[in-house]
């Protein structure tokens, strides 16, 4: 009886230890995400989605270009990469039948909350979905681009507005109302231009002064943001302030980067597969 009691206690302690280890791992993953770019440690920490939207917003007008029809899906791709970089989801391991990034399913690694509403909402969808889906399918579902009425529940609504509100809370944007003759629209002009310029300069430097010509040696979040900025059609906004020669150099290097074969790059040592899977999904669409 005593032995059984001791065993039970040891088992309970073991389970609690496992939970503690898992919790610590999740906390460490979030901490590593927060401190990955040590050069930015003193700045406001933004998610990839917030950075993409900030790059797409007109500073004074406070809205994205009416002609940009790519940013919605780009933001959803950012959600998947952000979740992967925080250790919440991952791609299923390659098999003989499923080697391509676009054939492999998105699997749940941890459902612990991230503290971001959009990320946690997506996490709930991924956790509850059977059978599992691919990266490309998830981008389509989260954007609402599906003909299946039973899967419309996965669409994330008012994403730009919700991200903009996060940026307002972080003191980077403000909220205004603007009249467009037939309707009023809520806009979010940039108030903290220093933060946006820091972000722009970071991307400019990554393809100019700090160019390494090897994505595996690049900071992972910078690489992800370049891919997402390209996919969201806001990359030109990043380089528009450069002189003509530097603009051409930056655009050409960024073009070379996003035209790499995701299937090849995704298999390299220390590669973040989700970044390349998202790029592969946008290249196909």
Residue, then its C-alpha position, 0 to 999 in steps of 0.5 A: x500500500x505504501x509502495x503504491x502510494x509512493x509510486x502514485x506520488x512519483x507519477x504525479x510529480x513526474x506529470x507535473x514536472x512534464x507540464x512544468x517543462x512544457x510550460x517553460x519551453x513555451x515561455x522560452x520560445x516566446x522569450x526567444x522570439x522577443x529577444x531574437x533581434x538584439x538590435x531592436x530590444x529597446x524598441x516596441x515589439x510588434x508581430x509580423x502582421x502589425x509590421x506588414x500593416x504598418x508598412x502598407x499604411x499611408x502615413x498621413x491618410x492612415x489606410x492602405x492602397x485601394x488597389x492592393x488586393x494582396x495584403x489580406x492574404x499576406x496578413x494571414x500568412x504572417x499569422x501562420x509564420x508568427x505561430x510557427x516562430x512562437x513554437x505553436x504550430x509546425x509542418x508535419x515531417x516529410x515522407x516519401x509521399x509528402x515531401x513538398x512543402x505544400x503537401x504537408x499538413x499544419x500540425x499543432x505543437x502547443x495550444x498555450x495562449x500567445x496573448x494576441x487575439x488573432x493568433x489565439x483565434x487561429x490556434x483554436x481553429x487549427x486545434x479543432x480542425x480534423x482532418x488537418x489542412x495545408x498552409x495554402x488551404x489555411x491561408x485561403x480559409x482564414x481569408x475566407x476564399x472558400x466555396x465550402x459554406x461549412x468552412x466559412x467559420x474559419x474566416x478571420x474577420x476585420x483583421x486589418x482593423x483589429x491589427x490597427x487597434x493593436x498598433x493604436x494601443x502601442x502608440x504607433x497609430x491613432x484613430x480618425x474618421x475620414x469622409x469619402x463623399x458617399x461614406x465615412x471610413x475609420x482611418x489610422x494615421x501614423x503618429x510614431x513615425x520613428x518606429x515605422x522608420x526604424x522598421x523601414x531602415x531595418x529592411x533596407x539595411x538587410x538588403x544593402x549594408x547587411x546583405x549576406x546573400x544567403x537566407x540561412x544566415x539572415x535573421x529569421x524575422x527579417x527574412x519572414x518580413x521580407x517574404x511577407x512584404x513581397x507577398x502583401x505587395x508593400x515591399x516597394x513602400x519600403x524602398x521608395x525613399x532610397x536613391x535610384x541606384x540603391x532602390x534598384x539594388x534593393x529591389x533586385x536583391x529582394x527579388x532574387x530572395x523571393x524567387x529562390x526555390x522554397x522546396x530547396x531552401x526549406x530543406x536546408x539546415x536551420x531553415x524555418x520551414x513555415x516561411x518557405x511554405x508560405x512563400x510557396x503558397x503565394x508563388x502558386x496562387 
